[in-house]
Amino acid sequence: MAHAQDLKYEDALKRLEQLVEELDRSELDLEARLKKFEEGTKLARVLLKKLDQAKKKVEVLVKENVGEAAFAPYDDDLEQGQGESEVRAA
């Protein structure tokens, strides 16, 4: 298997999901479970790093192409709250 940092984001995520499924099945011995857990934690770190790099790249692109004032962090809670109030108002 390729090194975790060399995998594309989607492939690393798919492998992590596969490891979680394998760990959920209790037929593995302790040593095998520990190896899979270790691989999973490495993949999780790589995935978080790749997401952080993508976020930084988007920030740079927005600042370069739209300007500093146009950049606003995405607020998931704010959007959900607006959607709920719109539904209640209807």
C-alpha positions in Angstrom: 0.0 0.0 0.0 1.2 3.5 -0.8 2.1 5.9 2.0 -0.9 7.7 3.5 0.5 11.2 2.5 0.8 10.0 -1.1 -2.9 9.0 -1.4 -5.4 11.3 -3.0 -7.9 12.7 -0.4 -10.8 10.5 -1.6 -8.6 7.3 -1.6 -7.4 8.0 1.9 -11.0 8.6 3.1 -12.2 5.4 1.5 -9.3 3.5 3.1 -10.2 5.0 6.5 -13.8 4.1 6.1 -12.7 0.5 5.2 -10.5 0.3 8.3 -13.4 1.5 10.5 -15.6 -1.3 9.0 -12.9 -3.9 9.6 -12.5 -2.7 13.2 -16.2 -2.9 13.8 -16.1 -6.6 13.0 -14.8 -8.3 16.1 -13.1 -11.2 14.4 -9.7 -9.6 14.4 -7.1 -10.4 17.1 -5.7 -7.6 19.3 -2.5 -7.2 17.3 -4.3 -6.9 14.0 -6.8 -4.4 15.5 -3.9 -2.3 16.8 -2.2 -2.2 13.4 -5.5 -1.1 11.7 -6.1 1.5 14.4 -2.5 2.8 13.9 -3.0 3.0 10.1 -6.4 4.7 10.7 -4.9 7.4 12.9 -2.2 8.1 10.4 -4.8 8.4 7.6 -6.9 10.7 9.8 -3.9 13.0 10.4 -3.2 13.1 6.6 -6.8 13.9 5.8 -6.9 16.7 8.3 -3.7 18.1 6.9 -5.0 17.9 3.3 -8.2 19.7 4.3 -6.3 22.4 6.1 -4.1 22.9 3.0 -7.2 23.1 0.7 -8.8 25.7 3.1 -5.6 27.8 3.0 -5.5 27.5 -0.8 -9.1 28.7 -1.1 -8.4 31.6 1.2 -5.4 32.7 -0.9 -7.4 32.3 -4.2 -10.3 34.3 -2.8 -8.0 37.1 -1.5 -6.2 37.2 -4.8 -9.2 37.2 -7.1 -12.0 38.8 -5.0 -10.2 40.8 -2.3 -9.8 40.7 1.5 -13.3 42.1 2.2 -15.0 39.3 0.2 -13.7 36.5 2.4 -15.9 35.4 5.1 -15.6 32.0 6.9 -18.4 29.6 6.3 -20.7 29.3 9.3 -22.7 26.0 9.2 -24.7 26.9 12.3 -25.7 30.3 10.8 -27.0 28.7 7.6 -29.0 26.0 9.5 -30.5 28.7 11.7 -31.6 30.7 8.7 -33.1 27.7 7.0 -35.1 26.8 10.1 -36.5 30.4 10.5 -37.4 30.4 6.8 -39.3 27.2 7.1 -41.1 28.4 10.2 -42.1 31.7 8.5 -43.6 29.8 5.5 
